[in-house]
């Protein structure tokens, strides 16, 4: 019986890590907008309908899930996300591993995002010493049987980071709202680091998947939003919904009547509630066929909003506030 791989692996001890102080950051604090700052205009007749469904789901205790790509944070809308959490408009946030990195760096140094074009040429991209601390927190999460996002929120909330008030993870931890991180091995810069433990990453992120699937069990009469996640969002949601519906069927329940909404930049030709033929390149845009068509085909309703996140997320928040003055959590 084979006792190990026949192939050589990369020796990470040869890597040189540099401090964040030496990095040129693409995004700085002035990118992050205040709640009363003017944002790019965005209007859509269906926005009030989705806001109404979110408010109804909050009153009934049904799930209010926001799935998102990391570039939603890079759009500068952290304060808007935190405000939605504080008002209980959102009850679960799911994001990819890059979202955790941007949130951590922003909280710690008030800047984030290193230039791929600048640093891939020298082999320095992603190899920044302080950001690797996330790997230590991930190992800790696995050891303590905590979710990956849960422990990041706990650690930032308990830190002396000067900009921790901008951390979505810390705010969610304070409010007891799950933020789950759905990581793909090799996707994120912290996977380059010598202290990355793949087993711990898998354990902590898989726990997050199970936390997410548990929330999806309450999706009947609820709302699922997907902001700018073309792969992670629809794929993680699809598997979690299958699990939740499997159990619901055995228990004589159904998870059919809920609302989904996709906020993205991709143009969808024709009726977004109809699946495109496989000969159309748009067929392979997963948020369309998975979130807007297939999973709501037997009772739900879907909506599509095309626009930049710096415009659409604040617009959704305004629609909620116009509908009812939700009170913030202390």
Secondary structure, DSSP 8 states (H G I E B T S, - for coil): ---S-SS----GGG---B-GGGS-EEEEGGGS--TTS-------TTHHHHHHHHHHHHHHT--EEEEE-THHHHTT-HHHHHHHHHTTS-SEEEE-HHHHHHHHHHHHHSEEEE-HHHHTTTT-TT-BTGGGHHHHHHHHHHHHT--HHHHHHHHHHTS--TTGGG-HHHHHHHHT-EEEE---TTSSGGGGSTT--HHHHHHHHHHHHHHHHHHHTT-TT-EEEEES-TTHHHHHHHHHHHHHHHHHHHTT------EEEEEES----S-TTS---TTSGGGG-HIIIIIIIGGGTTS-EEEEEES-HHHHHHHHHHHHHHH-------
